[in-house]
């Protein structure tokens, strides 16, 4: 979920999503971009077939 959804979905639905995210906020586009940039960096040269969940902890929620 990211800030770009605000206005694209009903406000109440967006607010409920924010409550479910452990960080209690939507992600910013630059946060998503930084995660993607990692996979293009030299630091990820040995990383193969991985999935990075940039969800503010939502994927950890029980």
C-alpha positions in Angstrom: 0.0 0.0 0.0 1.4 3.4 -0.8 0.3 7.1 -0.7 -0.6 6.9 -4.4 -3.7 5.0 -3.5 -5.1 7.9 -1.5 -7.9 9.4 -3.5 -8.1 6.3 -5.8 -10.0 4.3 -3.1 -12.6 5.5 -0.6 -11.0 7.4 2.3 -12.5 5.0 4.9 -11.1 2.0 3.2 -7.7 3.7 3.0 -7.8 4.6 6.7 -8.7 1.0 7.6 -5.7 -0.2 5.6 -3.4 2.2 7.4 -4.7 0.8 10.8 -3.7 -2.7 9.7 -0.2 -1.7 8.8 2.2 -2.1 11.8 3.9 1.2 10.9 0.5 2.9 10.8 1.1 4.8 7.6 1.2 4.2 3.8 4.5 3.8 2.1 6.0 6.5 0.1 7.0 6.0 -3.6 10.6 6.7 -2.8 10.6 3.9 -0.2 9.4 1.5 -2.8 12.1 2.8 -5.2 14.9 2.4 -2.7 13.9 -1.2 -2.2 13.9 -1.8 -6.0 17.2 0.0 -6.3 18.8 -2.4 -3.9 18.3 -5.3 -6.3 20.0 -3.3 -9.0 23.0 -2.4 -6.8 26.3 -4.1 -6.3 25.2 -5.0 -2.8 22.7 -7.4 -4.3 25.1 -9.1 -6.7 24.8 -12.4 -5.0 21.1 -12.3 -4.4 19.1 -14.7 -6.6 15.3 -15.1 -6.9 14.2 -13.3 -3.8 11.1 -11.4 -3.0 11.3 -8.2 -0.9 8.0 -7.3 0.8 7.9 -3.5 1.1 4.7 -3.4 3.2 5.5 -1.5 6.4 5.1 -4.9 8.2 1.7 -5.7 6.8 2.9 -9.1 5.6 4.0 -9.9 9.2 0.5 -9.2 10.6 -1.1 -12.3 12.1 
